[in-house]
Amino acid sequence: MKNKKLTRRDFLKISGLTLGGSILTCLGLNSLASRSLEDETAKLETTEFAFGEKNDKSLLIAYATYAGSTMEVASAIGEELGARGYRVDVKPITKTLQVDGYQAVIIGSAVQYGEWLPEAVDFVKTNQQSLEKARVALFSVHIQNLEDDPTSRAARLAYLDGVRPFVQAEAEVFFAGRFDKRGAALLLPKLIAWIMPDMDLRDWTKIRAWAQTILAQKLSHFNQGSTYESHYHHRNHSCRSCFDRLDWIAGQTQIFFNALAFKIGHQNCSAAERLAETR
C-alpha cells in the first residue's frame, strides 16, 4: 500500500494537534509543578530567638531573609554568642524593630540582584543615629561570587554599597548560602523550579567560628572588612565548585526540555504516520 502524500489540510490538522498537545503537556506539567511547590511558595514564617542569660551584655541580631537561609544563619550566630555570655535577641527586620538599649547590633541580609534586601537597607537608614551608639557588624548570605578572584571579591563588597554610607561597621563577612526549591519557586517559573536540585553551600563551621570571635576586641582594633579576608581565604573548598554546579543545573534543565520536546515530537510524528497510512 502506497503512502498518500499529505495535503495542506492534513498538514494543518497535524500542526494543530501538535501545538495543542504541546500546550496541554506544558499546562499539565506546570500544574503538577505548582501543586508540588505549594509548601515552598507559602508565606515564610520568620522566627524570633533568644540565647544567653539576662545581663548587661545585650546584643541584637537583626536579619532579613528571602527564603529562610539567612534566618538559620542568624540563629546559629546567636547561639554561639549566647554561649560566650551575651544576652542575644535574634529578630526579623520589621518597620517597628528598635535597636535602642543594645550594646551591639549584628545585621544580616540575604542578597538579591547584587544587593541587600530592601527592608534591610531601610532598617539601617531608619536607625542610623541609634546605630552610631552601638557596636555594629554586618553579614551577607549569598549564592554567587564565591571565588577569590578580583571580580568576585569586588562583587561581594558591592553588596553593601547601599548600606555603608549609613553605618560604621566593625566587621563585614560574607557567607555562602542555600538555593533550594523555595528560593527557586520565588524567582523562577514553576516548571523550572520544580526540577531544580537543592544546593546548600553554607559552612556552619565557618559561621560559628566567626560568631566565636566577633566583637571580641575593642572597636579601635577593627578594620572595616577585616573578617572578610580571613573567612574567604580559609573557606571550604566546596564553594569553589559553585559555578560548576550552577552550570550543571542549567545543563540538566536543557536536557529536560530537550527530552520533553523529543517526546512530544516523536508522538506527533507517529500520529502523522498513522494518519497517512489510513488514507
Backbone bond lengths (Angstrom), bond angles and torsions (degrees), N, CA, C in turn:
res aa  C-N    CA-C-N  psi(-1)  N-CA   C-N-CA  omega(-1)  CA-C   N-CA-C  phi
1 M - - - 1.465 - - 1.526 109.53 -
2 K 1.335 117.66 127.43 1.451 121.39 -178.64 1.530 109.55 -82.68
3 N 1.339 113.13 140.80 1.460 118.14 175.73 1.528 109.11 -76.64
4 K 1.313 115.10 127.35 1.456 118.73 179.29 1.518 109.97 -77.90
5 K 1.323 115.97 138.64 1.451 120.78 179.54 1.525 110.01 -64.65
6 L 1.349 115.01 137.39 1.458 119.17 -178.18 1.522 110.39 -66.98
7 T 1.311 116.02 134.67 1.453 120.59 175.24 1.525 109.66 -85.25
8 R 1.315 115.04 169.02 1.464 119.52 178.61 1.521 110.34 -60.43
9 R 1.319 116.70 -37.35 1.461 120.67 179.30 1.519 111.02 -64.65
10 D 1.338 116.17 -42.68 1.464 119.66 177.64 1.523 111.16 -63.82
11 F 1.334 114.94 -40.34 1.463 119.12 -179.79 1.517 110.96 -62.25
12 L 1.336 116.93 -44.97 1.458 120.27 179.18 1.522 111.33 -64.62
13 K 1.338 116.31 -36.06 1.460 120.00 178.79 1.531 110.69 -64.53
14 I 1.342 115.11 -44.93 1.470 119.37 179.83 1.523 110.77 -66.07
15 S 1.348 115.97 -39.90 1.463 119.69 178.87 1.513 110.98 -62.02
16 G 1.333 115.51 -41.18 1.460 118.99 178.30 1.511 112.29 -63.86
17 L 1.344 115.80 -42.19 1.464 119.85 177.17 1.528 111.12 -62.82
18 T 1.333 114.85 -39.72 1.473 119.32 179.56 1.519 110.96 -62.77
19 L 1.339 115.61 -49.27 1.459 119.65 -179.82 1.517 111.19 -62.76
20 G 1.340 116.13 -44.05 1.459 119.07 179.21 1.511 112.67 -63.31
21 G 1.347 115.87 -41.39 1.462 119.45 177.72 1.515 112.14 -63.70
22 S 1.323 116.45 -40.16 1.465 120.68 179.32 1.515 111.03 -64.20
23 I 1.338 115.99 -44.28 1.466 119.83 -179.61 1.524 110.59 -64.25
24 L 1.337 116.68 -45.03 1.463 119.74 -179.77 1.520 111.31 -63.41
25 T 1.350 116.20 -39.02 1.469 119.68 178.67 1.516 111.03 -62.94
26 C 1.340 116.22 -47.21 1.460 120.16 -179.26 1.525 111.40 -64.75
27 L 1.361 115.92 -41.29 1.463 118.93 178.08 1.520 111.17 -63.56
28 G 1.324 115.73 -39.73 1.457 119.36 179.35 1.511 111.91 -65.42
29 L 1.335 116.82 -44.22 1.452 120.56 178.61 1.521 111.26 -66.60
30 N 1.341 116.40 -39.61 1.459 119.46 179.38 1.522 110.84 -65.51
31 S 1.331 117.03 -37.92 1.463 120.51 177.11 1.517 111.19 -65.28
32 L 1.329 115.54 -42.05 1.459 119.96 177.85 1.520 110.74 -63.44
33 A 1.339 116.06 -41.74 1.458 120.41 179.11 1.522 110.92 -63.81
34 S 1.336 116.76 -41.85 1.467 120.60 -179.87 1.520 111.38 -62.27
35 R 1.342 117.05 -42.45 1.464 120.23 178.47 1.519 111.19 -65.31
36 S 1.321 116.54 -37.96 1.468 120.28 -178.67 1.520 111.94 -69.96
37 L 1.330 116.96 -24.68 1.462 121.09 -175.49 1.524 112.50 -101.92
38 E 1.331 117.56 13.26 1.466 119.74 -177.22 1.519 111.83 -59.20
39 D 1.324 117.80 -42.85 1.463 120.35 -179.41 1.519 110.96 -66.15
40 E 1.345 115.70 -39.15 1.458 119.68 -177.42 1.522 112.44 -68.88
41 T 1.322 117.41 -30.52 1.458 120.85 -177.22 1.530 112.65 -93.16
42 A 1.329 117.68 -2.71 1.468 119.90 176.00 1.528 109.47 -65.93
43 K 1.319 115.36 156.22 1.457 120.20 -178.76 1.521 111.08 -58.24
44 L 1.323 115.40 132.02 1.468 120.78 -179.17 1.521 109.88 -74.83
45 E 1.304 115.53 128.33 1.456 120.91 177.14 1.533 109.01 -92.33
46 T 1.315 116.15 107.44 1.465 119.76 177.61 1.522 109.69 -80.05
47 T 1.312 115.66 153.39 1.464 121.17 -170.72 1.521 110.65 -128.57
48 E 1.332 115.64 147.68 1.461 122.16 171.32 1.524 109.15 -99.26
49 F 1.334 115.99 143.37 1.459 121.81 178.39 1.532 108.66 -129.46
50 A 1.311 116.37 153.42 1.464 121.83 175.49 1.523 108.57 -135.05
51 F 1.329 115.92 134.31 1.464 121.11 -178.74 1.530 109.35 -134.79
52 G 1.322 116.06 149.24 1.453 121.52 176.91 1.510 113.33 83.72
53 E 1.325 114.99 165.87 1.462 121.95 179.30 1.530 109.91 -87.18
54 K 1.331 115.49 154.06 1.460 120.30 178.64 1.522 110.33 -64.54
55 N 1.324 116.38 127.53 1.456 122.11 177.27 1.525 108.12 -159.65
56 D 1.330 116.31 -171.49 1.466 119.66 -177.26 1.527 112.47 -86.39
57 K 1.336 117.66 4.00 1.469 121.21 177.71 1.527 108.22 -102.84
58 S 1.321 115.39 71.29 1.463 120.26 -176.32 1.522 110.57 -90.49
59 L 1.319 115.17 139.40 1.466 121.29 -175.27 1.523 109.21 -140.22
60 L 1.317 115.28 137.72 1.465 121.55 177.84 1.528 109.38 -111.51
61 I 1.325 115.58 131.84 1.464 120.93 168.71 1.518 106.71 -111.78
62 A 1.319 116.28 110.95 1.455 122.58 179.97 1.521 108.43 -104.23
63 Y 1.317 117.35 127.89 1.461 119.23 -174.86 1.527 111.30 -129.83
64 A 1.321 115.22 149.77 1.466 123.08 171.77 1.516 107.21 -121.41
65 T 1.315 116.70 122.87 1.460 120.73 -175.33 1.517 110.20 -123.65
66 Y 1.313 116.00 151.48 1.462 121.87 179.88 1.519 111.37 -104.82
67 A 1.329 115.53 -42.65 1.468 119.42 -177.94 1.526 112.37 -131.33
68 G 1.348 117.81 10.66 1.455 121.10 175.59 1.512 115.39 104.59
69 S 1.311 118.81 -16.52 1.461 121.35 -176.73 1.525 111.90 -65.02
70 T 1.331 117.21 -45.05 1.467 121.11 -178.74 1.522 111.20 -65.92
71 M 1.316 117.42 -33.75 1.469 121.09 176.52 1.530 110.17 -60.79
72 E 1.306 117.47 -42.53 1.461 121.26 179.76 1.523 111.38 -68.45
73 V 1.320 117.29 -36.75 1.466 120.84 176.42 1.530 109.71 -64.94
74 A 1.332 116.87 -44.89 1.462 120.88 179.14 1.522 111.36 -60.24
75 S 1.324 117.04 -39.98 1.464 120.86 178.53 1.521 111.62 -63.83
76 A 1.329 116.99 -41.72 1.463 120.71 179.45 1.528 111.11 -64.43
77 I 1.329 116.67 -40.56 1.465 120.83 177.49 1.528 109.90 -63.86
78 G 1.327 116.84 -43.91 1.457 121.06 179.82 1.513 112.45 -62.29
79 E 1.323 116.36 -39.34 1.464 120.23 179.38 1.525 111.23 -62.16
80 E 1.326 116.58 -42.45 1.462 120.34 -179.69 1.531 111.15 -67.61
81 L 1.323 116.88 -41.83 1.464 120.11 179.79 1.524 111.27 -67.70
82 G 1.339 116.72 -33.70 1.456 119.77 175.52 1.520 111.58 -63.04
83 A 1.346 115.66 -37.85 1.464 120.15 178.07 1.522 111.49 -68.81
84 R 1.332 117.51 -21.28 1.466 121.77 178.38 1.522 112.72 -84.74
85 G 1.331 116.84 -1.86 1.453 119.60 176.27 1.512 115.17 107.69
86 Y 1.318 117.57 -0.08 1.457 120.28 176.84 1.533 110.15 -82.49
87 R 1.318 114.96 152.05 1.458 121.35 166.68 1.527 106.03 -93.47
88 V 1.323 117.06 112.07 1.459 121.37 -169.41 1.525 110.96 -114.85
89 D 1.326 115.62 128.68 1.466 121.98 170.19 1.528 107.70 -110.10
90 V 1.314 116.32 123.21 1.465 121.83 176.70 1.523 107.08 -107.20
91 K 1.345 116.60 117.27 1.461 120.01 -173.60 1.524 111.29 -136.78
92 P 1.340 116.21 144.49 1.465 118.82 174.14 1.521 110.21 -70.31
93 I 1.305 116.25 147.17 1.462 120.83 179.16 1.527 109.76 -71.87
94 T 1.315 114.91 126.32 1.460 122.55 175.29 1.527 108.36 -135.09
95 K 1.300 116.37 171.05 1.458 120.39 -179.88 1.523 112.03 -67.81
96 T 1.338 117.58 -21.34 1.468 121.40 -176.82 1.527 113.06 -100.21
97 L 1.324 118.16 -3.02 1.460 120.26 -177.98 1.529 110.54 -68.22
98 Q 1.340 115.99 128.73 1.456 122.44 -178.08 1.525 110.78 -110.49
99 V 1.335 116.61 147.29 1.469 120.97 178.82 1.523 111.55 -107.91
100 D 1.323 117.93 -7.01 1.461 120.61 179.61 1.523 110.44 -61.45
101 G 1.328 115.96 139.15 1.460 121.31 178.31 1.514 114.17 95.91
102 Y 1.317 118.41 -7.43 1.458 121.68 178.31 1.529 110.45 -100.91
103 Q 1.341 115.39 136.54 1.465 119.52 177.18 1.530 111.99 -74.15
104 A 1.309 116.46 -27.80 1.462 120.73 -179.25 1.518 109.32 -144.12
105 V 1.333 115.28 149.42 1.460 121.58 -179.94 1.524 108.57 -135.22
106 I 1.318 116.19 126.49 1.464 121.83 173.23 1.521 106.78 -110.23
107 I 1.316 115.54 125.83 1.466 120.65 -177.86 1.520 108.56 -116.41
108 G 1.317 115.59 129.44 1.461 120.26 -179.98 1.515 111.62 -131.48
109 S 1.317 115.51 149.31 1.454 119.51 -179.78 1.517 110.45 -148.30
110 A 1.314 114.80 149.24 1.461 120.18 167.01 1.524 108.45 -70.69
111 V 1.308 115.86 158.23 1.462 121.58 179.13 1.521 108.76 -108.99
112 Q 1.313 115.28 129.50 1.463 120.92 178.71 1.520 108.45 -136.38
113 Y 1.335 115.21 128.37 1.459 120.76 -178.43 1.529 111.94 55.43
114 G 1.342 115.62 38.19 1.457 120.42 172.75 1.508 116.09 80.79
115 E 1.324 118.84 13.44 1.460 120.23 179.20 1.527 110.35 -154.60
116 W 1.338 114.96 168.20 1.461 119.83 177.02 1.523 110.70 -62.00
117 L 1.334 115.36 157.22 1.455 119.83 175.65 1.535 109.74 -62.13
118 P 1.320 117.97 145.80 1.477 120.70 -175.57 1.520 114.11 -55.32
119 E 1.339 117.64 -38.41 1.461 119.12 -178.41 1.526 112.34 -65.89
120 A 1.348 116.77 -30.06 1.458 120.07 178.06 1.530 110.62 -72.21
121 V 1.320 116.83 -42.00 1.466 120.61 177.67 1.527 110.07 -63.49
122 D 1.324 117.71 -44.32 1.459 121.24 179.29 1.529 111.05 -63.24
123 F 1.328 116.83 -36.38 1.461 120.86 179.47 1.525 110.73 -62.22
124 V 1.328 116.58 -43.90 1.469 120.47 178.92 1.519 110.57 -64.20
125 K 1.328 117.36 -43.73 1.460 120.84 -179.72 1.532 111.28 -63.36
126 T 1.328 116.50 -44.06 1.461 121.29 -177.35 1.528 111.86 -65.54
127 N 1.327 116.61 -36.10 1.471 121.04 -175.30 1.522 112.58 -104.02
128 Q 1.316 116.81 23.73 1.458 120.89 -175.51 1.528 112.49 -55.68
129 Q 1.304 117.86 -46.75 1.465 120.64 -177.80 1.526 111.89 -66.96
130 S 1.319 116.87 -41.30 1.470 120.10 179.55 1.518 110.98 -67.36
131 L 1.320 117.98 -35.61 1.462 121.38 -179.72 1.528 111.70 -68.61
132 E 1.323 117.05 -22.97 1.469 119.96 177.16 1.527 111.81 -66.24
133 K 1.318 116.91 -20.91 1.467 121.51 -178.06 1.528 112.47 -93.05
134 A 1.341 117.80 -4.51 1.462 121.50 -175.75 1.524 110.01 -122.40
135 R 1.314 115.54 159.52 1.454 120.76 171.05 1.531 107.75 -77.85
136 V 1.312 116.57 136.31 1.462 120.49 -172.57 1.524 110.57 -130.52
137 A 1.320 115.39 138.47 1.466 122.50 171.47 1.522 107.72 -133.61
138 L 1.323 116.14 152.42 1.463 121.67 -176.05 1.523 110.30 -125.91
139 F 1.340 116.39 141.92 1.464 119.20 171.36 1.517 109.96 -136.09
140 S 1.319 114.99 145.81 1.460 122.53 179.92 1.522 108.79 -121.23
141 V 1.321 116.10 144.19 1.462 121.79 178.58 1.525 107.47 -121.53
142 H 1.324 115.97 122.25 1.462 119.92 -173.16 1.516 109.56 -148.63
143 I 1.339 116.51 170.75 1.457 121.31 -175.29 1.523 112.15 -122.23
144 Q 1.339 117.46 -1.34 1.455 121.06 -179.88 1.524 110.41 -124.53
145 N 1.352 115.01 172.31 1.472 121.58 178.09 1.529 111.06 55.73
146 L 1.325 116.31 51.93 1.463 121.61 -176.45 1.526 113.36 -96.72
147 E 1.304 117.96 -1.51 1.457 120.71 -176.25 1.527 111.73 -85.18
148 D 1.327 116.31 175.23 1.464 122.34 179.80 1.521 112.82 -98.91
149 D 1.326 117.69 4.29 1.457 119.53 -178.82 1.529 109.79 -72.69
150 P 1.329 117.94 159.46 1.472 121.36 -176.54 1.529 113.67 -57.17
151 T 1.317 117.38 -37.55 1.461 119.82 -178.65 1.523 111.51 -64.27
152 S 1.334 116.29 -45.19 1.466 120.31 -179.60 1.519 110.95 -66.75
153 R 1.325 116.93 -41.08 1.461 120.40 -179.40 1.524 110.66 -65.34
154 A 1.319 117.01 -40.11 1.467 120.24 178.12 1.526 110.62 -65.09
155 A 1.333 116.41 -38.44 1.462 120.05 178.89 1.519 111.01 -65.30
156 R 1.326 117.45 -40.16 1.463 120.65 178.48 1.524 110.77 -63.00
157 L 1.314 116.19 -46.89 1.463 119.53 -179.37 1.520 111.37 -62.28
158 A 1.325 116.68 -31.24 1.463 120.61 -179.17 1.523 112.42 -70.37
159 Y 1.343 117.81 -17.59 1.459 119.83 177.96 1.533 111.53 -55.91
160 L 1.323 116.15 -30.63 1.463 120.80 -173.34 1.525 112.95 -102.97
161 D 1.309 117.62 12.88 1.465 120.01 -179.39 1.525 112.21 -61.14
162 G 1.316 116.90 -30.93 1.456 119.62 179.76 1.511 114.30 -82.48
163 V 1.345 116.32 -3.85 1.464 120.94 -175.42 1.531 112.21 -112.31
164 R 1.326 117.03 -40.35 1.470 121.15 -173.09 1.532 114.50 -54.25
165 P 1.336 120.12 -36.21 1.468 117.97 179.90 1.520 114.28 -63.65
166 F 1.337 117.67 -13.09 1.459 120.22 -172.96 1.523 113.77 -114.63
167 V 1.332 117.67 -1.66 1.463 119.68 -178.81 1.523 110.05 -151.84
168 Q 1.320 115.15 142.31 1.456 121.58 175.29 1.526 108.11 -103.24
169 A 1.328 116.24 103.61 1.463 120.67 -175.41 1.522 111.29 -96.48
170 E 1.323 115.91 141.86 1.453 120.99 175.19 1.525 111.00 -68.83
171 A 1.308 116.17 -34.18 1.464 119.62 -175.19 1.514 110.10 -153.80
172 E 1.314 115.40 151.19 1.457 123.47 173.19 1.519 107.48 -127.92
173 V 1.312 116.35 140.87 1.458 119.74 177.73 1.520 108.58 -141.98
174 F 1.326 115.70 150.30 1.454 121.88 -177.02 1.525 108.60 -124.67
175 F 1.326 116.75 119.25 1.459 121.53 -179.16 1.522 110.42 -108.06
176 A 1.317 115.55 136.87 1.464 119.89 172.11 1.523 108.41 -63.88
177 G 1.321 116.56 143.39 1.459 120.28 -173.41 1.512 114.55 -112.41
178 R 1.311 115.46 -151.66 1.456 122.92 -176.80 1.530 108.72 -130.61
179 F 1.324 115.09 140.89 1.463 120.52 174.00 1.517 107.11 -128.11
180 D 1.326 115.61 102.04 1.459 120.34 -177.86 1.525 109.71 -115.46
181 K 1.320 115.80 -170.53 1.467 119.44 -176.44 1.519 112.31 -65.11
182 R 1.325 117.41 -28.84 1.457 119.21 177.21 1.519 110.39 -65.30
183 G 1.300 116.48 -48.59 1.456 119.78 177.94 1.511 111.76 -62.69
184 A 1.339 116.09 -40.56 1.460 120.18 179.19 1.523 111.11 -64.42
185 A 1.340 116.41 -40.69 1.458 120.45 -178.12 1.527 111.95 -66.78
186 L 1.316 116.66 -27.58 1.459 120.37 -179.94 1.522 112.59 -82.89
187 L 1.337 116.32 -18.71 1.458 120.70 -175.19 1.518 114.42 -112.39
188 L 1.341 116.93 -27.20 1.458 120.97 -170.72 1.525 110.73 -119.23
189 P 1.334 117.29 162.80 1.473 119.84 172.05 1.526 110.65 -56.30
190 K 1.318 116.57 146.33 1.459 121.32 -173.52 1.523 112.46 -56.65
191 L 1.324 117.45 -39.47 1.461 120.09 -177.73 1.520 111.35 -64.43
192 I 1.339 116.24 -38.36 1.466 120.34 178.00 1.525 109.98 -70.13
193 A 1.349 116.46 -44.84 1.465 120.68 -178.48 1.521 111.49 -61.22
194 W 1.321 116.32 -33.65 1.465 121.38 -176.70 1.517 111.76 -62.28
195 I 1.325 117.69 -35.65 1.465 120.69 -175.84 1.529 112.46 -97.90
196 M 1.325 117.45 0.21 1.458 120.15 -179.38 1.533 110.51 -73.16
197 P 1.326 118.48 131.56 1.472 120.05 175.08 1.522 110.57 -78.18
198 D 1.331 117.00 152.26 1.458 121.08 176.42 1.527 109.62 -70.69
199 M 1.331 115.71 144.97 1.451 120.74 179.67 1.531 108.60 -139.50
200 D 1.323 116.62 103.74 1.466 121.98 -178.40 1.523 108.78 -111.91
201 L 1.331 116.64 109.97 1.462 122.20 -178.63 1.529 112.30 -106.46
202 R 1.313 117.32 9.88 1.462 119.43 -179.14 1.529 110.48 -66.40
203 D 1.302 115.46 131.42 1.460 121.96 179.22 1.526 107.52 -105.89
204 W 1.328 115.87 98.31 1.465 119.85 -173.67 1.523 112.05 -67.46
205 T 1.308 116.82 -28.01 1.463 119.25 176.29 1.517 110.39 -63.99
206 K 1.314 117.19 -44.59 1.463 121.89 179.10 1.527 110.93 -66.32
207 I 1.322 116.39 -41.21 1.460 120.48 -179.20 1.527 110.71 -62.62
208 R 1.328 115.89 -46.53 1.464 119.66 -179.05 1.525 111.79 -70.28
209 A 1.317 116.94 -33.25 1.468 120.21 177.65 1.527 110.69 -64.25
210 W 1.325 116.65 -40.47 1.467 119.86 177.13 1.525 110.75 -63.45
211 A 1.336 116.45 -41.62 1.462 120.57 -179.78 1.519 111.99 -65.81
212 Q 1.307 117.14 -26.09 1.464 120.75 -179.42 1.524 112.71 -78.12
213 T 1.325 117.50 -15.39 1.470 120.13 -176.84 1.523 113.57 -117.26
214 I 1.327 118.51 -20.98 1.450 120.47 -176.76 1.524 110.64 -65.37
215 L 1.322 116.30 144.01 1.466 124.55 -179.99 1.524 112.61 65.48
216 A 1.339 116.62 16.37 1.460 119.83 -178.79 1.525 111.82 -81.92
217 Q 1.350 117.31 -19.46 1.452 120.84 -178.36 1.518 110.10 -112.98
218 K 1.327 114.42 170.23 1.451 118.99 176.96 1.528 109.94 -71.58
219 L 1.313 115.58 158.41 1.454 120.83 -176.86 1.521 111.74 -56.37
220 S 1.322 118.19 -40.23 1.460 121.51 -175.14 1.517 112.24 -67.60
221 H 1.355 118.43 -15.45 1.451 121.62 -177.96 1.519 112.58 -87.69
222 F 1.337 116.27 -5.00 1.457 119.81 -177.01 1.515 111.00 -98.58
223 N 1.316 115.72 144.50 1.451 122.67 166.89 1.515 107.68 -111.98
224 Q 1.321 116.68 138.44 1.463 120.01 -177.68 1.525 109.80 -58.19
225 G 1.313 115.32 127.68 1.455 120.06 178.18 1.514 113.83 83.63
226 S 1.339 119.35 8.71 1.461 120.38 -175.00 1.516 112.09 -64.64
227 T 1.336 118.03 -40.06 1.454 119.31 -178.79 1.516 112.30 -72.98
228 Y 1.307 115.61 -16.03 1.470 119.61 176.93 1.524 110.10 -60.34
229 E 1.327 117.39 -43.38 1.460 120.48 -177.95 1.522 111.20 -65.78
230 S 1.327 117.07 -50.79 1.465 119.34 -175.11 1.521 111.08 -63.97
231 H 1.332 117.69 -35.18 1.466 119.63 -178.21 1.511 111.55 -68.48
232 Y 1.329 117.02 -43.53 1.445 118.23 -172.46 1.513 114.15 -83.51
233 H 1.309 118.42 -25.88 1.458 118.42 178.81 1.518 112.06 -75.58
234 H 1.329 117.65 -13.72 1.460 120.30 -177.91 1.522 112.15 -125.49
235 R 1.317 117.98 22.25 1.447 119.77 -177.16 1.521 111.01 -75.84
236 N 1.323 115.35 170.11 1.456 121.01 179.93 1.513 111.33 -64.08
237 H 1.327 117.15 139.26 1.453 121.88 -177.24 1.524 112.58 -63.73
238 S 1.334 117.31 -20.62 1.465 119.49 -177.87 1.518 111.72 -61.67
239 C 1.335 117.60 -27.57 1.453 119.99 179.63 1.524 111.48 -64.44
240 R 1.333 117.12 -27.21 1.450 120.03 -178.38 1.511 112.02 -64.64
241 S 1.319 116.74 -23.01 1.464 119.69 -178.20 1.518 112.44 -93.12
242 C 1.339 117.66 12.44 1.462 120.34 -176.17 1.518 111.52 -58.66
243 F 1.339 116.67 -47.47 1.450 118.81 -177.34 1.518 110.79 -66.08
244 D 1.342 116.83 -35.37 1.457 119.27 176.35 1.526 110.54 -62.02
245 R 1.325 116.29 -39.43 1.456 119.89 -179.66 1.521 111.31 -69.28
246 L 1.341 116.50 -37.51 1.453 119.23 176.80 1.525 110.54 -65.39
247 D 1.344 116.58 -39.01 1.463 119.79 175.80 1.523 110.56 -62.48
248 W 1.341 116.12 -38.67 1.459 120.27 178.74 1.526 110.72 -62.76
249 I 1.341 116.31 -41.77 1.455 120.30 178.88 1.524 110.04 -61.22
250 A 1.338 115.88 -45.72 1.463 119.19 178.99 1.525 110.90 -60.90
251 G 1.346 116.12 -40.26 1.460 119.96 178.97 1.506 112.27 -64.53
252 Q 1.343 116.57 -41.98 1.456 120.20 178.85 1.528 111.31 -64.39
253 T 1.329 116.18 -37.50 1.463 119.81 177.23 1.517 110.81 -62.99
254 Q 1.335 116.35 -42.85 1.455 120.26 179.46 1.526 111.20 -64.37
255 I 1.334 115.90 -41.71 1.465 120.05 178.79 1.527 110.33 -60.90
256 F 1.333 116.47 -41.28 1.465 121.16 -179.73 1.523 110.81 -59.20
257 F 1.332 116.61 -47.95 1.451 119.64 -177.21 1.525 111.71 -72.97
258 N 1.321 117.54 -32.09 1.464 119.43 175.23 1.527 110.53 -63.73
259 A 1.337 115.13 -43.20 1.465 119.38 179.20 1.519 111.02 -65.17
260 L 1.340 115.77 -39.65 1.455 120.04 178.97 1.524 110.75 -63.91
261 A 1.338 115.91 -44.71 1.464 119.77 179.64 1.524 111.00 -63.83
262 F 1.345 117.17 -39.92 1.461 121.03 179.31 1.517 110.92 -63.62
263 K 1.345 115.09 -42.35 1.469 119.73 -178.95 1.519 111.12 -63.15
264 I 1.338 115.97 -45.57 1.462 120.32 179.42 1.520 110.54 -64.07
265 G 1.353 115.86 -44.80 1.455 120.25 -179.53 1.513 111.96 -63.11
266 H 1.349 116.46 -40.65 1.457 120.99 179.77 1.528 110.89 -63.70
267 Q 1.328 115.93 -42.78 1.456 119.75 179.33 1.515 111.21 -64.59
268 N 1.319 117.90 -39.85 1.452 121.66 -178.89 1.530 111.50 -70.33
269 C 1.347 116.93 -37.74 1.461 120.45 177.43 1.530 110.50 -63.77
270 S 1.336 115.24 -41.36 1.463 119.26 178.64 1.516 110.59 -63.04
271 A 1.328 116.36 -39.25 1.465 120.09 179.13 1.521 110.29 -65.62
272 A 1.347 116.62 -39.68 1.466 120.26 179.58 1.522 111.08 -64.87
273 E 1.342 116.71 -40.55 1.464 120.53 179.94 1.526 110.59 -64.77
274 R 1.320 116.06 -41.20 1.465 118.87 -179.55 1.521 110.80 -66.73
275 L 1.345 115.87 -37.59 1.442 119.46 178.59 1.530 110.59 -64.72
276 A 1.342 116.48 -42.43 1.463 120.85 -179.50 1.522 111.40 -64.29
277 E 1.317 117.27 -37.93 1.460 121.56 -178.28 1.509 112.60 -69.59
278 T 1.312 117.48 -25.29 1.457 120.40 -177.54 1.516 112.92 -86.54
279 R 1.313 116.99 -8.27 1.472 119.78 -178.02 1.534 111.03 -92.47
